Amino acid sequence: MVNDLAAVQPLVLGGILLWSSYGKLVGDQVPAKARRTALVPLLGKDRAVPAFRAVGVAEVLVGLALVLSPVGFGAALGATALATGFVAYLVYAKVAAPDSSCGCVGSKAAPVSWRSLGRAGLMLLGAVLALTATSSWWTVFADRTAFALAVVVVEAMAFAALSAELDHLWLVPLRRYRLRLTHPLSNTAGDFEVPLVNTQQQLLRSPAYREVSPYLRSDIREHWDEGEWRFVSYTAAYDERAGLAVFAVPRTQYEPDDVLVAIVDDETGKTLYKPRLVKRADLLPMAQ
């Protein structure tokens, strides 16, 4: 079983390296991506882009060798060297340039974090395991198809979970869905269709919007209805933490003073800020 597990590693690693190389070699944004990485303080601004592309070429060569070799000890050795270099580079970047982009996979920038270090460590573990393989990955697929598929799927899921560059594909939608279920302003009632522009006009005139407008960083991201309320979310930043500003707006009535708001941490769903707003009716006795 251990040999079968080792034999499947070249396919997994080869696929990851080939995909990773695409973001380093293809597209007009490659130079800009390279300059956001820790290669700039490490090698200098002029050498960062050629080095970035060179890593992409190395990934292509090693990735192809891993996928195509019958029993690729040499390819596995190359993958081990690459993975070791990735770990060393990320440790350097975390210490010397913590604000730099990882530049690891995909087209999106992501800072060096424990997730990127864990991903590189996982690749190194797979490469070392591949060194012990005595058969090809396609032999294992032919003899133990279900096992081989399970290994590929589990390792691909682990790689995706450790890749912040892929969060927009699965983690962000999952957080949004969780927010719909657990956000702090939830309510339920009947159903009635109201144009979004009406809700937005009411929202912009509300004390709640004026209260948190300095923290907003986007236009409306999404909206949904729950009974008599329409919930509207914006990207927000509060106390140097990324979050979502969630407004609860009366859906079938024009009552700007009744609009509620909370700023929720984008990662944990924890409420960061929920202002205690005073309604205009409460101020009338003070004005008389």
Secondary structure, 3 states (H helix, E strand, C coil): CHHHHHHHHHHHHHHHHHHHHHHHHCCCCHHHHHHCECHHHHHCHHHHHHHHHHHHHHHHHHHHHHHHCCCCHHHHHHHHHHHHHHHHHHHHHHHHCCCCECCCCCCCCCECCHHHHHHHHHHHHHHHHHCCCCCCHHHHHHHCHHHHHHHHHHHHHHHHHCCHHHHHHHHHHHHHHHHHHHCCCCCCCCCCCCCHHHHHHHHHCCHHHHHHHHHEEEEEEEEEEECCEEEEEEEEEECCEEEEEEEEEECCCCCHHHCEEEEEECCCCCEEECCCCCCHHHHHHHHC
